Amino acid sequence: VNVISKATCNNLGITSWENFPFWLRMAKTCSVRPLGLLRKLSIIIRRHLFEIWVVVLALEALGAYPLLLGRPWLRSASIKQN
């Protein structure tokens, strides 16, 4: 999934999101209940506009990254991995 932290949402002025009724299993095998889902978040990457869905997690920050893009974005952007 595409993931954004609550702290990043606050920095962007986003204060509300849709209910997300599922749990996510993280890489450390723990389960996390997301705060919600943002549909059609507009981002620009290398002059290309993408509208993505992101799951909002109750994290202070995602380390050095404000947003983690997952397989849904890779498919929609037609990214080719080596």
VOVEXPA-903555 format. One record per residue (C-alpha): residue number from 1; x, y, z; residue in one letter. Coordinates in Angstrom, 1 decimal, padded with zeros to 4 digits. Layout:
// residues N
<drenkol><pos>NUM</pos><x>X</x><y>Y</y><z>Z</z><code>A</code></drenkol>
...
// end
This chain:
// residues 82
<drenkol><pos>1</pos><x>000.0</x><y>000.0</y><z>000.0</z><code>V</code></drenkol>
<drenkol><pos>2</pos><x>000.9</x><y>003.7</y><z>-000.2</z><code>N</code></drenkol>
<drenkol><pos>3</pos><x>001.5</x><y>005.1</y><z>003.3</z><code>V</code></drenkol>
<drenkol><pos>4</pos><x>001.5</x><y>008.5</y><z>004.8</z><code>I</code></drenkol>
<drenkol><pos>5</pos><x>002.0</x><y>009.5</y><z>008.5</z><code>S</code></drenkol>
<drenkol><pos>6</pos><x>-000.4</x><y>011.6</y><z>010.5</z><code>K</code></drenkol>
<drenkol><pos>7</pos><x>002.4</x><y>014.1</y><z>011.0</z><code>A</code></drenkol>
<drenkol><pos>8</pos><x>002.8</x><y>014.6</y><z>007.3</z><code>T</code></drenkol>
<drenkol><pos>9</pos><x>-001.0</x><y>015.0</y><z>006.9</z><code>C</code></drenkol>
<drenkol><pos>10</pos><x>-000.9</x><y>017.7</y><z>009.6</z><code>N</code></drenkol>
<drenkol><pos>11</pos><x>002.0</x><y>019.4</y><z>007.8</z><code>N</code></drenkol>
<drenkol><pos>12</pos><x>000.0</x><y>019.4</y><z>004.6</z><code>L</code></drenkol>
<drenkol><pos>13</pos><x>-003.2</x><y>020.7</y><z>006.3</z><code>G</code></drenkol>
<drenkol><pos>14</pos><x>-005.1</x><y>017.5</y><z>005.8</z><code>I</code></drenkol>
<drenkol><pos>15</pos><x>-007.2</x><y>016.8</y><z>008.9</z><code>T</code></drenkol>
<drenkol><pos>16</pos><x>-009.9</x><y>014.4</y><z>007.8</z><code>S</code></drenkol>
<drenkol><pos>17</pos><x>-009.9</x><y>011.1</y><z>005.9</z><code>W</code></drenkol>
<drenkol><pos>18</pos><x>-012.2</x><y>008.2</y><z>005.2</z><code>E</code></drenkol>
<drenkol><pos>19</pos><x>-012.7</x><y>005.2</y><z>007.5</z><code>N</code></drenkol>
<drenkol><pos>20</pos><x>-010.3</x><y>002.3</y><z>006.7</z><code>F</code></drenkol>
<drenkol><pos>21</pos><x>-011.8</x><y>-000.9</y><z>008.2</z><code>P</code></drenkol>
<drenkol><pos>22</pos><x>-008.8</x><y>-003.1</y><z>007.7</z><code>F</code></drenkol>
<drenkol><pos>23</pos><x>-005.7</x><y>-003.9</y><z>009.6</z><code>W</code></drenkol>
<drenkol><pos>24</pos><x>-002.2</x><y>-003.8</y><z>008.0</z><code>L</code></drenkol>
<drenkol><pos>25</pos><x>000.5</x><y>-006.3</y><z>008.6</z><code>R</code></drenkol>
<drenkol><pos>26</pos><x>003.8</x><y>-004.5</y><z>008.9</z><code>M</code></drenkol>
<drenkol><pos>27</pos><x>007.3</x><y>-005.8</y><z>007.9</z><code>A</code></drenkol>
<drenkol><pos>28</pos><x>008.0</x><y>-006.7</y><z>011.5</z><code>K</code></drenkol>
<drenkol><pos>29</pos><x>004.9</x><y>-009.0</y><z>011.4</z><code>T</code></drenkol>
<drenkol><pos>30</pos><x>002.9</x><y>-006.8</y><z>013.8</z><code>C</code></drenkol>
<drenkol><pos>31</pos><x>-000.6</x><y>-005.6</y><z>012.9</z><code>S</code></drenkol>
<drenkol><pos>32</pos><x>-001.5</x><y>-001.9</y><z>012.8</z><code>V</code></drenkol>
<drenkol><pos>33</pos><x>-004.9</x><y>-000.3</y><z>012.6</z><code>R</code></drenkol>
<drenkol><pos>34</pos><x>-004.7</x><y>002.7</y><z>010.1</z><code>P</code></drenkol>
<drenkol><pos>35</pos><x>-006.4</x><y>006.0</y><z>011.0</z><code>L</code></drenkol>
<drenkol><pos>36</pos><x>-008.0</x><y>006.2</y><z>007.6</z><code>G</code></drenkol>
<drenkol><pos>37</pos><x>-007.7</x><y>006.4</y><z>003.8</z><code>L</code></drenkol>
<drenkol><pos>38</pos><x>-007.1</x><y>009.4</y><z>001.6</z><code>L</code></drenkol>
<drenkol><pos>39</pos><x>-008.3</x><y>009.0</y><z>-001.9</z><code>R</code></drenkol>
<drenkol><pos>40</pos><x>-007.0</x><y>011.1</y><z>-004.8</z><code>K</code></drenkol>
<drenkol><pos>41</pos><x>-004.0</x><y>012.7</y><z>-003.0</z><code>L</code></drenkol>
<drenkol><pos>42</pos><x>-002.3</x><y>014.6</y><z>-005.8</z><code>S</code></drenkol>
<drenkol><pos>43</pos><x>001.5</x><y>014.3</y><z>-005.9</z><code>I</code></drenkol>
<drenkol><pos>44</pos><x>004.0</x><y>015.5</y><z>-008.5</z><code>I</code></drenkol>
<drenkol><pos>45</pos><x>007.0</x><y>013.3</y><z>-009.3</z><code>I</code></drenkol>
<drenkol><pos>46</pos><x>009.4</x><y>014.5</y><z>-012.0</z><code>R</code></drenkol>
<drenkol><pos>47</pos><x>006.9</x><y>016.7</y><z>-013.5</z><code>R</code></drenkol>
<drenkol><pos>48</pos><x>004.2</x><y>014.0</y><z>-013.7</z><code>H</code></drenkol>
<drenkol><pos>49</pos><x>001.0</x><y>014.4</y><z>-011.7</z><code>L</code></drenkol>
<drenkol><pos>50</pos><x>-000.3</x><y>011.3</y><z>-009.9</z><code>F</code></drenkol>
<drenkol><pos>51</pos><x>-003.5</x><y>010.9</y><z>-007.9</z><code>E</code></drenkol>
<drenkol><pos>52</pos><x>-003.0</x><y>008.1</y><z>-005.4</z><code>I</code></drenkol>
<drenkol><pos>53</pos><x>-004.7</x><y>006.5</y><z>-002.5</z><code>W</code></drenkol>
<drenkol><pos>54</pos><x>-002.8</x><y>006.5</y><z>000.7</z><code>V</code></drenkol>
<drenkol><pos>55</pos><x>-003.3</x><y>004.9</y><z>004.1</z><code>V</code></drenkol>
<drenkol><pos>56</pos><x>-002.9</x><y>007.2</y><z>007.1</z><code>V</code></drenkol>
<drenkol><pos>57</pos><x>-000.9</x><y>005.7</y><z>010.0</z><code>L</code></drenkol>
<drenkol><pos>58</pos><x>-000.6</x><y>007.1</y><z>013.5</z><code>A</code></drenkol>
<drenkol><pos>59</pos><x>003.2</x><y>007.6</y><z>013.3</z><code>L</code></drenkol>
<drenkol><pos>60</pos><x>005.1</x><y>010.7</y><z>014.3</z><code>E</code></drenkol>
<drenkol><pos>61</pos><x>007.1</x><y>010.4</y><z>011.0</z><code>A</code></drenkol>
<drenkol><pos>62</pos><x>008.2</x><y>007.8</y><z>008.5</z><code>L</code></drenkol>
<drenkol><pos>63</pos><x>011.8</x><y>008.5</y><z>009.2</z><code>G</code></drenkol>
<drenkol><pos>64</pos><x>013.3</x><y>010.7</y><z>006.5</z><code>A</code></drenkol>
<drenkol><pos>65</pos><x>010.4</x><y>009.9</y><z>004.1</z><code>Y</code></drenkol>
<drenkol><pos>66</pos><x>007.1</x><y>011.9</y><z>004.2</z><code>P</code></drenkol>
<drenkol><pos>67</pos><x>005.4</x><y>009.3</y><z>002.1</z><code>L</code></drenkol>
<drenkol><pos>68</pos><x>006.0</x><y>005.7</y><z>001.2</z><code>L</code></drenkol>
<drenkol><pos>69</pos><x>004.8</x><y>004.6</y><z>-002.3</z><code>L</code></drenkol>
<drenkol><pos>70</pos><x>004.1</x><y>000.9</y><z>-002.7</z><code>G</code></drenkol>
<drenkol><pos>71</pos><x>003.0</x><y>-001.4</y><z>-005.4</z><code>R</code></drenkol>
<drenkol><pos>72</pos><x>-000.2</x><y>000.4</y><z>-006.3</z><code>P</code></drenkol>
<drenkol><pos>73</pos><x>001.8</x><y>003.4</y><z>-007.4</z><code>W</code></drenkol>
<drenkol><pos>74</pos><x>004.4</x><y>001.4</y><z>-009.1</z><code>L</code></drenkol>
<drenkol><pos>75</pos><x>001.7</x><y>-000.2</y><z>-011.3</z><code>R</code></drenkol>
<drenkol><pos>76</pos><x>-000.2</x><y>003.0</y><z>-012.0</z><code>S</code></drenkol>
<drenkol><pos>77</pos><x>003.1</x><y>004.8</y><z>-012.9</z><code>A</code></drenkol>
<drenkol><pos>78</pos><x>004.2</x><y>001.9</y><z>-015.1</z><code>S</code></drenkol>
<drenkol><pos>79</pos><x>007.5</x><y>001.7</y><z>-013.3</z><code>I</code></drenkol>
<drenkol><pos>80</pos><x>009.9</x><y>-000.9</y><z>-014.6</z><code>K</code></drenkol>
<drenkol><pos>81</pos><x>012.2</x><y>-002.4</y><z>-011.9</z><code>Q</code></drenkol>
<drenkol><pos>82</pos><x>015.6</x><y>-004.0</y><z>-012.7</z><code>N</code></drenkol>
// end
